[in-house]
Amino acid sequence: MRKVFQEELKKVHDDLVEIATLVSEALNRAVEAFSSADVELAQEVIAADARIDFLQTAIDEKAIEILALQGPVASDLRTIVGSLRMSASLERMGDLARHIAQLTRLRYPEKAAPGSLEKTFARMAELDKTIADELVGLLDDHDLERTTRIQAANAEIDELHAGVFRAIANPSWTSSPAAAVDAALVSRYFERFADHGVSVSRKVSYLVTGEWDGDNTSS
């Protein structure tokens, strides 16, 4: 029975790594579509989100089954409960990548953000890619040095996010009201993607160390 239990735990772990990998791919493709106004690629990102949703449901069902049938305790219980919460955050990250793609599709053939913020969004996208890639590695190898890099990237994204709102509110803003709304939305998507990445990284840290670091990130 113990061997079966460990195999079930490994399956949950492997599925978490898979969903994180899919999220990373979704973000990369959504960013590419966003930056180039590629509506076909955007549509592919939107369609592919169903796979992330399916995996999240499968992870949750397996975790609940383990809780019901195996009665895990101590670190194993933390792993199962943590997996339930992490899968929800990862699924939300996939949704945010989809939202970026949907905004791209909505504004096609125009780009979804004004040129004055192009460099800002490019940097936010680069940082989110770093977070997504580090999460895949963190879920796989539990190297907690990755959490430091994830948190550093998130801190920079927060600064950039605040800068977007300052730019929109500045009297020198010359783009349309619709462009301001689009800029605020996409900035929020990038910022929330990073927040959920931090939330997942903190949960992995808790699983490894047994110590909670006061994660206040909503999920």
Order of alpha helices (4+ residues) and beta strands (2+ residues): alpha-alpha-alpha-alpha-alpha-alpha
